[in-house]
Amino acid sequence: MRAHIEELISQALGYLKREGQLPAELDPRIEIEHTRDRSHGDYACNIAMVLAKRASMPPRELAEKLKERLPASKRVSRVEVAGPGFLNFFASNHYLKVVLRDILAEGEGYGRAPEGSREDVLIEFVSANPTGPLHVGHGRGAAYGASLAAILQAAGHRVHREYYVNDHGRQMDILAVSVWLRYLELSGEKVGFPANGYRGDYIYDIAREVRKRHGDDLRHAGMKVSEGLPADGPDGDSEKHVDALIARARELLGENGYEACFQAALETMVEDIREDLSAFGVEFERWFSERELESSGALARALDKLDEQGWLYEKDGAKWFKATELGDDKDRVVVRENGRTTYFASDVAYLLDKLGRCSGTSLYVFGADHHGYVPRLKAAAAGLGENPDRLEFQLVQFAVLYRGGKKVQMSTRSGSFVTLRELRDEVGNDAARYFYVMRSHEQHLDFDLDLAKSRANENPVYYIQYAHARIMSVFRELDSRGLRHNQAIGEAAVERLETDHEQELLRMVGRFPELIESAARQRAAHVLAHYLHDLAAGFHSWYNATPFLVDDEDLRNARLNLVAAVGQVLRNGLGLIGVSAPKEM
């Protein structure tokens, strides 16, 4: 409907241009908004106020001229000029009839644009280091990223979901050494554990698997492991200590032995993350390995390209990228003095690889603590000769759990974190998925565990799902009375849907396709979450005020058409944010 009204106004503007009442070069952006007060119609446009100065006439006068030149439309019953120059459009019964027919005919497809009708989007999200289980912070990025990907796809984008596996570099080495030290403990050796090591129970689990596979083959005396290492802890240098420990592990284990620990840790953690996300309803088309960048030569090619463009220089034995000349706050090391490439170098290579595979936008969903990556990656794109505007970044703020009104603490290395799996086990997938996206991803989220578990109207996901369950109960009651739903009779009697509740619901379900388009454009999953809550509220009010299964066959079927339409829209919308639509509760 919004696009239809835009076209009507565009035609009216064209008439005024041809009449010489508007400058021929005018090509304004026409914005159509939903009205909050139904007495002001269903849609409003302020184009007359926007153009009044350039048209050299008062906005109300311009609005009247536009109104007079609007083409007739079966979807619009009337147009009014209001206030300083708003054009208010009232939807016709014909339009509302078409909306109901479309919803019931299209079913799961209602609200979806043809896939590929908009640009391709490669969306990377979660991409947590495989050094530990996913925690509740990762969960918000997962829920938002998956919901946004589904919304973009519904809006007509061809979407490719990707997880970047950071399986190369120092943190993975620390993980491998942590596993090896626990393996030595389980083998009876007395070894110290580094302050910077990974400590959770999952490290012991991986170490047990290593011991099961390799027996004593990787065992070395505890004294030999720690001999001559720099001091650790508060009186020493934890970073130097763990780096020396990594070097010692490589020396004692050799390439094959070290790789055994490394691969056991990596494979276990990646599989754990895969299973966790899949159980959360989050899937990816590709799990992209950072190691693959090096083995395929992509890393070397990306650095060569920066060098050829004149963006690299040497300093203190390292290679640096001139990021400050391209908008970053400081230059970035790409090759350390020891010859090893940096994480940033891998980011550059991955960026180039993604832009080569996607003709449209490369969308990064990062945690808010990664805000510094935005200017450096845009600088890298420019340095590679690519358009930085093809990169888009959505930063997801932190989620904090509350139980009994008190904040729940979490910390990764101490092993005392609350995992995503624990959250799902406590509140369920549906509550977790909805609560994660019910606020803008740009706002901090206070996740109330007690509310998420409650079976009360104050719990928004329960409230929405209960509306759907009520809808299903209406049709079960219909069957129990030996009646049937006749859609054709209901279509012919759409004018009987005349109560305020019915008129509001008709307009709400009709706005669903526009809502998806708006949520996609704004990258705002919470817009859909709020809409579903409002739709559920409208249905609950109607349900409580109105008998559906009345004797009047025309009215009964008209109402059943609307009941079915609300149910379909709830299912479609909940599906996009990964929440189920139960038939009974």
N, C-alpha and C positions, 0 to 999 in steps of 0.2 A: 504493500500500500504506500509506503514512504516513497519508493522509487516511482510509483505511478503519479503521486502528487508532484514530485520533482519534475516529471515530464510535462504535466499540465502547466505548471508555472513557467517552465522553459518555453513552452509554446506561446503562452501569454506574453512573455518578454519579447519573443520574436515578433509578434504582431506590433507591439509598441515601437520596436526598432524600425520596422518597415514603414510605420506611420510617421517616423521622424520624431517621436516623443521621447525616445531614449537614444543615447549615443550608440552607433552601430558596433563599436569595438567592445562594448560591455560584455563581459563573460563571467558573471559572478558565480560564486559557489552558493548553491541553494541548499539551505539547511532546514530540515523538517524535524520538529520535535513532537513528542507525545505530550498532550495536555494533561495536567494534573486534575483539573476541574472539568467534569464532563459537560458543564454548561458552556464551556468554551470550545466544545467540539472534541474531536479525537486527535487531530493533528493541528499544529500551528506553524506558521512560517513568518519570519521577520524580514523578508527580503525587501519590502517597501522601505523599512527604516534603514536598511543597509545601503540602499541605492538612492535615497531621497536627495542627498546633497549633490551627487553626480547627475541626477535627473533634473535638478533645479526645480523641485516641486515638493510641497509638504508630504510627509510619509503617508498620511491618511488618504490624500488625493491620489497618490500613486497606487496605494492599495486598492482603492475603488476602481481605478482604471484596469489594474491587473484582474480584479474580480470579474469585471465586465467582459474581459477577453479570454477567460478560462474556457477551454473546450468542455462541452458537456461530458459527463462521465457517469456510467451506471453505478460506479463504486462510491460516488459522493452524492449525498442527498441534498446538501446545501453548503454554501460558503458564506461566512460573515466577516466583515471588517470590524475589528475590536480595538479598543484602547488607542494608543498612539499610531497604530497602523499594522497590527497583526492581521494575518489572514488565517481564519479558523475554519477547518474542514470537518464536516460531519459525515461519518461513514453511513452508507445506505444499508437497508435490509438486504438488498441484492448482494452487496459485498459480504455481509455477515453470513449469508446463506452459502456463498462460494467458499468462505473460510472453513465452515463446518464440513462441506463436501470434500474440500481438499484434504483436510486432516484425516477424515475417515477413509478416503481413497488412498492416500499416500502412506498412511501408517507410520512405520519406522523411518520412512524417507521424508516425512514432513519437517520442514525447516532446513533441509539440506540443499545446498546449491550443487550443481554438477561438479564432480571432482575434476580438477584441472582447468576450471574456468578462471582461476586466479593463479598468481605466480607460485612457483615451487618454494617450499620452505624446508630447510634442513635444521631441525631443532635438536640441540645437544643439551641434555639435562641430567641431573644427579651427578654422574661422573665422580663419585667419591673415590678417594684412594682405597685400593683393596688391602688396607692394613688393619681393618677391623670391621665388625658388623655395622650395618647402617643404624644410625641413631635417629632420634626424633627430628633433629634439624634437617637431616637428609630427607626425611619423610615429607616435609613441607615442599621441598624442591621437587620431589617425585610426584606428589599429588598435583601441584601447580603445573609442572611441565607436561604431565600426561593429559590433564584436563585441557590445557591450552592447545596441545597438539590435536586433540579430538575436536575442539571448537574450530580451529583453523581448517581442519579437514572438512567439517560440516559446512564451513563458509565457502568452500570451493577450492581451497589450496591443495596442492599435491604435497603431502607431508612425509618427510623421512625422519624417523626418530633414531637418535644415536647416543650411545654411552661411550665416553672416552676412558679407556682403562689405563690409568697411570701405573703401568707395570715395569717402569724403568726408572732408576735413580735411587737416591740416598734413602728415602723413606722405605722403599721396598727392601733395600739392603738391611736396614734396621729391623724390619719385620723378619727377614730370613735369619738374622743373628739371634733375635729373640727366640725364635722357634728352636734354633740349634742349642742355645743355652738351656732351655727347658728340656730338650732331648737329653742333654748331658745330665741334668738333674735326675731325670727318670732312669738314667743308666747308672746312677749311684755316684756321680761325680759331684764334688762340692765346688760350685762356681758362684761368683758374684753376678748380680744382675744390674745392668746399667740404668742410671736414672732416666735416660731417654728411651729405654726399651718399651715394648708393648707388653702389657701385663695381664690382660684379661684371661679368663678361663679358656677362651677359644685358642690361646697360644698353646696351652697344655694339650688341648684336643688335637691340634695339628702335630705337635711333638710326638704324641702317642702313635699317630699314624706313620710318622717318619720312622719311629723305632720299630713299628710293626713291619714296615717295608724293608728296612736296612739293618735291623739288628744292631750289632756293635760296630758296624763298618765305619760309622762317622764319629766314633767315640775317641776322645783324647783326654788326657789327664787334666784336671781342673787347674793345677798349677801351671801347666804349659800354656793354657789358654790365657791366663791373666798376667803371666810373667812379663814385667817390664812395661806394662801399659801406663799411659798418663793417668794421674789420679782422677777419680770420678767424684760426683757429689758436690756438696756445698763448698768444700775446701779445694776442689780441683776444677778441671774444665770438662764438663759433661760432653760437649760437642767433640773435642779432641779425643776424649776417651772412647766414645762410640765409633768414631772414624777409625781409630787404631784397632778396635775390636773387630770391625768389619775386615780390615786388612789381615788381621791374625786368622780369622775364620777362613778367608780365601787361601792363606798360606798353608794352614794345617789340613784343610779339606781337599785342596786342589780344585780344579775347575769342575769336575764331575760331582764331587761331594758337595761343594757349595751350591751348585745348580740343583742338586736333589732337594736341599732345604728350601732354596728359593722357589722352585716350582711347586713343591708341596704346599708352601704357604700361599703362593699366588693362586693356584688352581682351587684350593679349598675356599679361599676368601671370595674369589670371583663367582664360584658356583653358589656359595652362600648368599651373595648379593643378588644373583640372578633369581634364585628361588624366593628370596624375600620380596623382591619387586614383583615377580610374577604372581605371588600370593596376594599382593597388594593391588593387583590389576594393572600393573605397569609393565609394558613390553616395549622392546626396541627392535628395529629392523637390523641394526648392526651394533656389535660391540667392537669398537676400534682400539686395537692394541698400540700403545705408545712405542713398544719395541719394534712394531712393524714399520714405523717411520724410518728407523735406522737400517733394518734389514733390507728394506725395499729401495733404499737410496734416496727416499723422499727428504730426509733430514739434510743430507749433503746437498741435494739440488736446491733446497730452499735457501740455505746459507750461501751457496754459490750465486744464486740470483740476487741476494742482497749485496753481495760483494761486487758483482758485475755492475750493479746500479750505483755503486760508490757509497753505500750506506754502512760499511764496516771499516773499523780501524783497529790497530793494535796498541795496547797500553799495558804495561806491567806484565807482559807475557801472555795476556789474555786478548781475545777478540771481542770488540764491543760494537753494538748497533747504535747508530746516531739517532736515537729515539727522540731526543729533545728537539731536533730540527723538524720533527714531524708531529709535534704536539704533546709528547710525553713529558713528565716532570724530571726525568733523568735518563741518561743513556743506560743501556742494558747489556750485560755480559751474555754472549752466546756460546763462547768456548772458553773454559777456564784455563788457567796457566798450566794445569796438569794435562791438558788436551781433551778433557771430558766436556761434552756439550751440556748446557744448562736446561732446566725445565722450560725456560722461555724459548730456547731454540726449538724444542719440540713443539711448543705452542705455535710458533711461526710456521713450522712444516705442516702441522695439522690444519692450520688456517688455510694455507695454500691448497692443500689436498681437498678440503671441503669446498672451497670456492670453485675448484675444478670439476667437482662432481655435482654441484647444484647451480642451476642457472639463475636462481632467485636469491632469496635472503638466507644467510647463515645466522641462525638465532641461537644465542648462548643464554642459558638460564643458569645464573651463578648465585651463590650465597652472597649476602650483602657485604661480607668481609672481603669479597673479591672485586670490590669496586675499582681498585687500582689497576685491574687487568684491562679495563675499558680503553683508556688512552694508549696503553702500550700495544694492544692488539690492533687498534685502528692505525697506529703508527706503523706497525708491521705490515698491514695491508697496503698502506700507501708506499712503503719502501719496496714492496714486491711488485709495484705497478698495478695493484688492484684498486677498485673503488671502495674506500672505507665505509661508504654508506650501505654497502651490501652486508655489513655486519650489524647485527642488532643485539642489544643486551637487555635482559630483564633480571633485575637484582631482587632476590627473595630475602625478606627480612627474617630474623630469628623467631623460632617458636619456643615458648617457655611453658612447661607443664605446671599445672597447679592441682594439688590434691588436698582436700579439706581446707582450702583457702591458703595453703602454703606452697611456696615454690619448690619444685623437685629439682635437685641438683644433678648435673651430669658432667663427666670428664672422660675423654677418649683414652688417654694413656694409662690412667689409673685403673681402668677396667670397671669403674663404678657407674658407667653411663647407662641411661635408659635407652634400650634399642627400639627400633621401629617394630620389630617382632613382638616385643613385650607390650608396646602400645596397642598393637593390633589385637593381641590376645586379651588385653584388658577391656578395650572399648569396642572392638570389632572394626572390620574394614570400612563399613559404610560410614560410621561416625567419624573415623579418622579421615577418610577422603573428604567428607563434607566440611568438617571443622577446619581442615587445612586450607580450604579455598573460600571460606565464608567471609573472610576479610581480604582486602587488597593485599597482594603479595608484597607491596611496597610498605606495608605497615607491620609493626611488631605484632605477633599473635600470642595472646594468653590463652592457652589450651586448657579448659576446665574439664578435668577427667570425670569429676562427679556429674557434671551436666551432660557430658557426652554419653554416660552410661544410663542416665535417667530415662524412664518411660513416661515422660510428661510433655505437655505442649511447649514448655519452655525450651526443650531440646529441639533445635530447628530440624535436624535430620529426622527425628522421630515424628515431628509434626507433619513434614512433607510425606514421609512414607505412610503415615496413618491416613492421609488424604487419599492416597492411591489404594490402600487397603479398603477404605470405605467405598470407593468407586467400584471395586471388584465385588464388594458385598451387595451393592445395588443390583448387579446382574445375577448374582446367585439368588437373591430374593425374587427377582423377576422369573427365573426358572422354576423356583419352588411354587410359584403361583400359577404355573402353567401358561405364562404369557411369553410373548417373544418381542424382540426389538425389531421394528420395521423402519429402516433408515429412510426409505423413500417417503413414507408418510410424515416422518419427522422433518425432512427437508421441505416438504410442501407447506408445513405449518411453522416455519421458522419465525414468522411474525408473532407467534404466540409467546415467544420468549421475550417478555416485555417488562419483567420486574427489574429493579436496579441491580440485583445480584446477577441476573442472567445477562443483562446488557454489558455489565462490567466484565464478566467472564468471557463473553464472546469477543470483546475487544482485546482481552489479555491473550487468549490463545491465538488470535490473529496476528499479534505482535511477535510471536515466537521467532519466525524467520529473521525479522529485523533485529531482534535481541541477539541472536547468534552472530549476525553480521557485525553488530556493535561491539559485542564481547571480543570478537576476533580482531577488529580494528584497534580496540583499546588494549588488547592483550590482557583482558581482565576477566578471569574465570569467576571472580566474586560477583560480577554483574549477573551471570546466569544463576548462581546460588541464590542471590537475593530475589530474582524473578520467580524462581521455583517456590520460594517461601511465600511470596505475595500471592502466587496462583493458588497454593494450598490454602492460604488464609481465606481467599475469596471462595474457594470450594467449601471449606468448613462452614463458613457463614451461610452459604446457600443451602447446604445440607441440613443445617440446624433450623432453617427458616421455612423450608419448602418440601412438601411431599412430592416425590418423583413418580411413584407408581399409582397415578390417579386413574379414575375410570375413563376420563376423556381421552380417547385413543390418540387424537392428534396432538394434544398437549403432552401426553405421556411420552410419545415417541420423539417429539421435539426436544423435550428435556433429556431423554436418554441419549440423543445425538450429542447434546452438549456435555453430558456426563462422560460419554465415551471419548469425546474430543479432549476434555481436560485430562483424562487418564492417559491418553496417547501422548500428549505434550509433556506430562510429568515423567512418563517413561523415557521419552526421547531426551529430555533435559537431564534427568538423573544419570542416564547412560553416558552422557558426555563428560560428566564429572566423576564417573566410576562408582556410582551408588546404585544399589539394587532397588527395584520397585516391587515390594512384596505384595502378594495377593491377599494374605491374611496377617493379622498381628494380634 
